[in-house]
Amino acid sequence: MQKVIKFIDQLAAQIPNAAVENDDVSKGSIGWHIEHSCLVIIKITETIQNSNPETYRPRFSFIKFIVLLTGKFPRGRAKAPESVMPIDNITPTHLTESIVKAKAALDALSKCEKNKYFTHPVFGNLNAPKTIQFLGIHTHHHLLIIQDILK
């Protein structure tokens, strides 16, 4: 969990660069990547909090196994669901609020029962501990994109 919080702090440090874009790296600005990362944490935590741990059923996914093992997502392979797509006019104030909400969501997630879960479209059901691992990988993935945008 501390790793994900550290990544959130790194996202927060990039808020002054929110308007920076580099179409050769990404269609989204740095602000877009910050907001998207926060939305993923917030929305997934909401889903997990509302889940029934008695209905949790893990299933093997080779892709999930590889991603969780290597800690890396391939770039440009997936499209974010509409629910975690940022708004058009992202302000530094809005990003700061999103960072605070994401940290609160992580705190709530850390207190969830182990088998509360969300269903990822590719990985299947991820319980709370696997979700924390997933969120770390996802957030780091977007931090790497931000670093490349700044190059």
C-alpha positions in Angstrom: 0.0 0.0 0.0 2.8 2.4 0.8 4.1 2.0 -2.8 0.8 3.2 -4.2 0.7 6.1 -1.8 4.2 7.1 -2.9 3.1 6.9 -6.5 0.1 9.2 -5.7 2.5 11.7 -4.2 4.6 11.6 -7.4 1.4 12.3 -9.4 0.7 15.2 -7.1 4.2 16.6 -7.7 3.4 16.7 -11.5 0.3 19.0 -11.1 2.3 22.1 -12.1 3.0 20.3 -15.4 -0.7 19.4 -16.0 -1.1 21.2 -19.3 2.0 19.7 -20.8 1.3 17.4 -23.8 3.4 15.3 -26.2 1.3 13.7 -29.0 4.3 11.5 -29.9 3.9 9.8 -26.5 0.2 10.1 -25.6 -3.0 11.8 -26.7 -3.6 12.8 -23.1 -1.9 15.6 -21.2 -0.1 15.1 -17.9 -3.2 16.3 -16.2 -5.3 13.7 -18.0 -2.9 10.9 -16.8 -3.1 12.3 -13.2 -6.9 12.5 -13.2 -7.3 9.1 -14.9 -5.0 7.4 -12.3 -7.0 9.0 -9.5 -10.3 8.1 -11.0 -9.3 4.4 -11.4 -8.4 4.3 -7.7 -11.6 6.0 -6.6 -14.0 4.0 -8.8 -12.4 0.7 -8.1 -12.5 1.3 -4.4 -16.2 2.2 -4.6 -16.9 -1.0 -6.5 -14.9 -3.1 -4.0 -16.7 -1.5 -1.0 -20.0 -2.4 -2.5 -19.0 -6.0 -3.4 -20.1 -9.2 -1.6 -17.0 -11.1 -0.5 -19.1 -14.4 -0.5 -19.5 -14.2 -4.3 -15.7 -13.7 -4.9 -14.4 -16.4 -7.3 -10.9 -16.0 -8.6 -10.1 -17.3 -12.0 -6.7 -17.9 -13.7 -5.8 -15.4 -16.4 -2.4 -15.8 -18.1 -2.4 -12.0 -18.9 -3.1 -11.2 -15.2 -0.4 -13.6 -14.1 2.2 -11.9 -16.4 1.2 -8.4 -15.5 1.2 -9.0 -11.8 4.5 -10.9 -12.0 6.3 -8.4 -14.1 4.6 -5.3 -12.7 4.2 -3.8 -16.2 1.4 -3.1 -18.6 2.0 -3.0 -22.4 1.4 0.5 -23.7 -1.4 1.3 -26.1 -3.2 -2.0 -25.8 -6.2 -1.1 -23.7 -8.8 1.7 -23.8 -10.0 3.1 -20.5 -13.6 2.6 -19.7 -15.8 5.7 -19.9 -16.3 5.8 -16.1 -12.6 6.6 -15.6 -12.2 9.0 -18.5 -11.2 12.5 -17.2 -13.3 15.6 -17.9 -12.1 18.0 -20.6 -11.1 21.0 -18.5 -8.8 19.7 -15.8 -7.6 22.4 -13.5 -4.8 22.2 -10.9 -7.4 22.7 -8.2 -9.5 19.8 -9.5 -6.3 17.6 -9.7 -5.4 18.5 -6.1 -9.0 17.4 -5.0 -8.7 14.2 -7.0 -5.3 13.4 -5.2 -7.0 13.9 -1.8 -9.9 11.6 -2.9 -7.6 9.0 -4.2 -5.6 8.9 -0.9 -8.9 8.6 1.0 -10.0 5.8 -1.3 -6.7 3.9 -0.7 -7.2 4.3 3.0 -10.7 2.8 2.7 -9.4 0.0 0.4 -6.8 -1.0 3.0 -9.6 -1.6 5.5 -11.7 -3.8 3.2 -12.2 -7.5 3.8 -9.7 -9.6 1.8 -12.3 -11.1 -0.5 -14.2 -7.9 -1.4 -13.4 -7.5 -5.1 -14.0 -5.9 -8.5 -14.2 -7.5 -11.9 -11.5 -6.3 -14.3 -12.5 -6.8 -18.0 -9.3 -8.7 -18.8 -8.0 -10.0 -15.4 -11.3 -11.2 -14.0 -12.1 -10.8 -10.3 -9.4 -9.1 -8.2 -9.7 -9.2 -4.4 -8.6 -6.3 -2.2 -4.9 -7.4 -1.9 -4.6 -8.1 -5.7 -6.4 -4.8 -6.4 -3.8 -2.9 -4.4 -1.1 -4.6 -6.4 -3.0 -3.8 -9.6 -3.4 -0.1 -8.6 0.3 0.2 -7.9 1.2 -1.2 -11.4 -1.5 0.9 -13.1 -0.4 4.1 -11.4 3.3 3.5 -12.0 2.4 2.8 -15.7 0.9 6.3 -16.0 3.9 7.9 -14.1 6.2 6.4 -16.7 4.0 7.9 -19.5 4.2 11.3 -17.7 8.0 11.0 -17.6 8.1 10.3 -21.3 5.8 13.2 -22.0 8.3 15.5 -20.2 11.3 14.3 -22.2 
